């Protein structure tokens, strides 16, 4: 059976993500809901530390060298977690906001061969050029994408850039654009569960 790994957003933690993850995970699957490795200066945790935390930090197009070093350290941490706690078999890796960006970045690792699908909710690209090259090297997989048109944290245009990159690479995509903001609307939880269940149909 597959393993679902769900990654929380910036200022969240695994305990905040777990109720949603437990609601959507199909019966019999392994579920991993890890904590990010870094403390956020205001509250919760973060998968990488921004060099500044002004109001528009998540809208900045490019991460700094130090921020990217944090991303790579996080990828190493998650690679170790998957190696030790995820049983053999396919992986579905998803995340909300910053966690969704890290889910995409895991495709750069050798475990990408085990990844059958990604769940990207209210998220953005981190290294678009490098990811585009990497997707050309990998077999095509499946993407579940969801973003709100009123998202001021991660603008919808940044979200669509994610969907378009994977569509261009030939991935099968399920796309949900909703009318709300930076959130996971309850009315779309069932659609995600059904998408996940299709991996074992």
N, C-alpha and C positions, 0 to 999 in steps of 0.2 A: 504493500500500500504506500501511497505517497506520504511525504512529509510537508506540512505547511509551516513556513517560517514567516511570522508577521513582525514588522519593525515599526516601532512607535515614532512619532514626530518629535521635533525639537521642543524641549521643556516637558516632554512626557516621560513615561517609563513603561516597563513591561506590564506592571500592574494596571496601568490605564488602558493599554491595548488589549489585555487578556480577555475581558468580557466580550468585546466585539469578535476577537479571534475565535473564542470558544463557540460563539453563536454561528459563525459561518463555516467552521471546519466540518467536513463530512465525517460521518461515523466510521471509526476504525483507522483514521489517519493519525499519524504522529503530529503533535503541535509543539512548536518552539516559539516562545515570545521573549526574546532576550532583552536585557537592558543595554543601552548605549554605554560606552566606556568613559565618557567625560561628563563632569558636572556642568550644568548651565549656571551662569552667574546669578540668574534670578530665581529659577526653580527647576526641578527636574533634571533631565539628562539631555545630552546632545551627541550626535554621531560624529560631528566635527565641531571645533571651536572657531567661531568667527573672531577675527582680530578686532572687530568693533561690533557693537550691538545696537546700532542706531535703528530707527524705525523702518528703514528701507533695506536693511541688510540682506533679507531674503530675495530682494529684487535685483541684487548685483549680478551681472551676467557671468563673471568669472571668479573662481576662488583663487585666493593667494597661494603661494608656494607652501606656506605653513599650514594653511587650511587643507590643502591636498595631501600633505603628509599625515594629517589626522585621518583623512579619508582612508588612506592606505593602511594605517594602523588599525582602523576599525575593520577593514576587510580581512586583515590577518586574524583579528580576534574572532570574527564570524566564521572564517575558514576552520579555525580550531574547534569552535563550538559544533559546527556541522560534522566535522570528522569524528568527534567524540559522542555526540548525542543523537544525530540523525541516522536512522537505520539505512541500510542499502536500499536503493530505489530512487524513483524520481522525486525531485524537489520542486515545490511551488513557493516562490519567494515574493513576498509582498510588503508594502509599507505605505504609510501615510506621510505626506509632506517630505521632510528630510529622510525619513525611513524609506520612502519610495525611491529616492535618489540613490541611496545605498543599495537597494535591491537591484537596480540596474547595474551599478558598479561591480556587483559580484560576478557579472558575466565576464569580467576580465580575468577571473581566476580559473584554474583547471577544473574546478567543480562545475563550470558552465555546462559541461557535457551531461551533467545530471539534472540540470534545471529544465523542466518541461514547460514552465510558464511563469510569468511575472504578473503581479498585481500592483499597479501604479495609481495611487489615489492622491489627488491634489499635490502633485510633485513636479519636478523640473529635471533638466539634464545637468550633469556636473562636468563631464568631458565629452561633449558631443562629437568632436572629430575622431577621438580615439574610440568611442563607442561605435560609431559608424563603421570604422575599419574592422573592429572586433566582430560586429554582427555579420559582416561579409565572410568571416572565417567560420562562423558557427552554422549548424543546421538551423533552419527556421523553427520557431516554437510558437507559443501563444501568449497574447497580452490581454489583460483586463485593465481598462483605463477608465478613470472617472475624475471629473473636475467640475467645479462650480463657476458659473459665469460671473458671480459676484465676489469671487475670491480676491481679496486685496493683499493677502500674504504672498501667494504665488499666483501671479496673473494668469488668466485663462490662456493667453497667447503662449506663455512658457509651457503650460500643460500640453497644448496642442503640438508643440515642438516635439515632445516625447512621443505622442501617438504617431505623428508623421514620420519620425525617424524609424520606428519599428515597422510601420506599414511599408515604407520604401524598401526595407530589408526583406520584405516578404512574409513577415509574421502574420498569423491570423489574429485579428484584433476584435475585441468587443468594446465598444466605446459608449460611455454614458456621460453626456453633458447635462448637468442639472442647474436649477435656477438659484441655488443657494451659494453660500460662501465657502470658507476654508473648513470643511467638515465632511462627514460621511453620513449622508441622509439615510434615515432608517428605512425609507421606502425603497431603497435600492439594495438593502442587505440580501434579500432573497435572490436577486439576479446574480450576485456574486457567489452565493452558495450553489446555485444551479450551475454556474460556470465551473466551479471547482469540482462538483460531482461528475461533470462530463469527462473528467480525466480517468474515471474508473468505470464508465459506462461500457 
